[in-house]
């Protein structure tokens, strides 16, 4: 379990580094950024191009950092609490360990996706170029959404596979 914890912490650090780098870059460029500036993205149906659909005071350019750090922090707290959950009496010890590893994998995968998404958003805001958001946003959403939706199904399947009743039936 120590190797899993170490891997989880390494992935967390790798997720925070681009967010922190973007924050430092945003602060360094803040005085030269336009005011007002584009801070959110949309899609123009006529030109089929990515556009800024929200233009506001440049202080709101801090939003991707608040959202990115907030989401990564919340997911990391989930990972922390998952490791603290006591094994269920209905699941074998091995099953509990496998389910913990599965949930930590899901948390890490979501943290990676969130980190990439908000890092790209930061780049787009600082450069005032909305195109990369369209190029990266949709593929990330196509990965993230199924991951989010299939996670509970994975937990249910693992719970069934590693149930104590099933283990007892196999041994009899």
C-alpha positions as CSV (number, residue, x, y, z in Angstrom):
1,X,0.0,0.0,0.0
2,X,3.0,2.3,0.5
3,X,3.9,2.1,-3.2
4,X,0.3,3.1,-4.1
5,X,0.4,6.0,-1.7
6,X,3.7,7.2,-3.1
7,X,2.5,6.9,-6.7
8,X,-0.7,8.8,-5.7
9,X,1.4,11.6,-4.2
10,X,3.7,11.7,-7.3
11,X,0.7,12.0,-9.6
12,X,-0.7,14.7,-7.3
13,X,2.5,16.7,-7.5
14,X,2.6,16.2,-11.3
15,X,-0.9,17.6,-11.5
16,X,-0.1,20.7,-9.3
17,X,3.1,21.7,-11.1
18,X,1.4,22.8,-14.3
19,X,-1.3,24.7,-12.3
20,X,1.3,26.4,-10.2
21,X,3.4,27.2,-13.3
22,X,0.4,28.7,-15.0
23,X,-0.4,30.8,-11.9
24,X,3.1,32.2,-11.7
25,X,3.0,32.9,-15.5
26,X,-0.4,34.6,-15.1
27,X,0.9,36.8,-12.2
28,X,4.0,37.7,-14.2
29,X,2.0,38.7,-17.3
30,X,-0.9,40.3,-15.4
31,X,0.2,43.9,-16.0
32,X,0.5,43.4,-19.8
33,X,-2.9,41.5,-20.1
34,X,-5.7,43.4,-21.8
35,X,-8.5,44.7,-19.6
36,X,-11.2,43.6,-20.3
37,X,-10.1,40.2,-21.6
38,X,-11.6,36.9,-22.8
39,X,-12.0,34.5,-19.9
40,X,-14.4,31.8,-21.1
41,X,-14.9,30.0,-24.3
42,X,-17.7,29.2,-26.7
43,X,-18.2,28.1,-30.3
44,X,-19.3,30.3,-33.1
45,X,-21.7,28.2,-35.3
46,X,-21.3,30.5,-38.3
47,X,-17.5,30.6,-38.5
48,X,-17.1,27.2,-36.8
49,X,-14.4,28.7,-34.7
50,X,-13.7,28.8,-31.0
51,X,-14.4,32.3,-29.5
52,X,-14.4,34.0,-26.2
53,X,-18.0,34.1,-25.1
54,X,-17.3,35.9,-21.8
55,X,-15.2,39.1,-21.7
56,X,-14.6,40.6,-18.3
57,X,-12.1,42.3,-16.0
58,X,-8.8,40.6,-16.1
59,X,-8.9,39.8,-12.4
60,X,-11.4,37.1,-13.4
61,X,-8.6,35.4,-15.3
62,X,-7.7,33.8,-11.9
63,X,-10.8,31.6,-12.2
64,X,-9.0,28.6,-13.8
65,X,-6.6,28.5,-10.9
66,X,-9.3,28.6,-8.2
67,X,-11.3,26.0,-10.0
68,X,-8.3,23.8,-10.9
69,X,-6.7,23.9,-7.5
70,X,-10.2,23.5,-5.8
71,X,-11.1,20.4,-7.9
72,X,-7.7,18.7,-7.5
73,X,-7.8,19.5,-3.8
74,X,-11.3,18.0,-3.3
75,X,-10.4,14.9,-5.3
76,X,-7.2,14.5,-3.3
77,X,-9.2,14.7,-0.1
78,X,-11.4,11.9,-1.5
79,X,-8.3,9.8,-2.0
80,X,-7.2,10.6,1.5
81,X,-10.5,9.4,3.0
82,X,-10.7,6.3,0.7
83,X,-7.5,5.1,2.3
84,X,-9.0,5.6,5.8
85,X,-12.2,3.6,5.1
86,X,-12.5,0.4,7.1
87,X,-13.1,-2.8,5.2
88,X,-16.7,-3.8,4.8
89,X,-17.8,-7.1,6.4
90,X,-19.3,-8.2,3.2
91,X,-16.1,-7.9,1.1
92,X,-12.9,-9.9,1.4
93,X,-9.7,-8.1,2.5
94,X,-8.2,-8.5,-0.9
95,X,-11.4,-7.1,-2.4
96,X,-11.2,-4.1,-0.1
97,X,-7.7,-3.4,-1.2
98,X,-8.5,-3.8,-4.9
99,X,-11.5,-1.4,-4.5
100,X,-9.3,1.2,-2.8
101,X,-6.7,0.9,-5.6
102,X,-9.5,1.3,-8.2
103,X,-10.9,4.4,-6.5
104,X,-7.4,5.9,-6.2
105,X,-6.8,5.2,-9.9
106,X,-10.1,7.0,-10.7
107,X,-9.1,10.0,-8.5
108,X,-5.6,10.2,-10.1
109,X,-7.1,9.9,-13.6
110,X,-9.5,12.7,-12.9
111,X,-6.8,14.9,-11.4
112,X,-4.7,14.5,-14.5
113,X,-7.6,15.4,-16.8
114,X,-8.5,18.4,-14.6
115,X,-4.9,19.6,-14.5
116,X,-4.5,19.4,-18.2
117,X,-7.9,21.1,-18.8
118,X,-7.2,24.0,-16.5
119,X,-3.6,24.4,-17.7
120,X,-4.8,24.7,-21.3
121,X,-7.5,27.2,-20.1
122,X,-4.7,29.2,-18.4
123,X,-2.7,29.2,-21.6
124,X,-5.7,30.4,-23.6
125,X,-6.4,33.2,-21.2
126,X,-2.9,34.5,-21.0
127,X,-2.3,34.3,-24.8
128,X,-5.9,35.4,-25.5
129,X,-6.2,32.6,-28.0
130,X,-9.4,30.4,-27.7
131,X,-8.5,27.8,-30.3
132,X,-6.5,25.4,-28.0
133,X,-9.5,25.1,-25.7
134,X,-11.6,23.6,-28.5
135,X,-8.7,21.3,-29.6
136,X,-8.1,20.0,-26.0
137,X,-11.4,20.5,-24.3
138,X,-13.6,18.1,-26.3
139,X,-11.1,15.1,-26.3
140,X,-10.6,15.6,-22.5
141,X,-14.4,15.7,-22.0
142,X,-14.8,12.5,-24.1
143,X,-12.3,10.8,-21.7
144,X,-13.5,12.3,-18.5
145,X,-17.3,11.7,-18.8
146,X,-17.2,7.9,-19.4
147,X,-14.6,7.7,-16.6
148,X,-16.9,9.5,-14.3
149,X,-20.0,7.5,-15.3
150,X,-18.3,4.1,-15.3
151,X,-16.6,4.5,-11.9
152,X,-19.7,3.5,-9.9
153,X,-20.2,0.5,-12.2
154,X,-16.6,-0.6,-11.6
155,X,-17.1,-0.4,-7.8
156,X,-20.2,-2.5,-8.0
157,X,-18.6,-5.1,-10.1
158,X,-15.6,-5.3,-7.8
159,X,-17.8,-5.6,-4.8
160,X,-19.7,-8.5,-6.4
161,X,-16.5,-10.2,-7.5
162,X,-14.9,-9.9,-4.1
163,X,-17.9,-10.6,-1.9
164,X,-17.4,-12.9,1.1
165,X,-20.5,-14.9,0.2
166,X,-19.0,-15.6,-3.3
167,X,-15.6,-16.6,-1.7
168,X,-17.4,-18.9,0.7
169,X,-19.3,-20.6,-2.1
170,X,-16.1,-21.1,-4.1
171,X,-14.4,-22.7,-1.2
172,X,-17.3,-25.1,-0.5
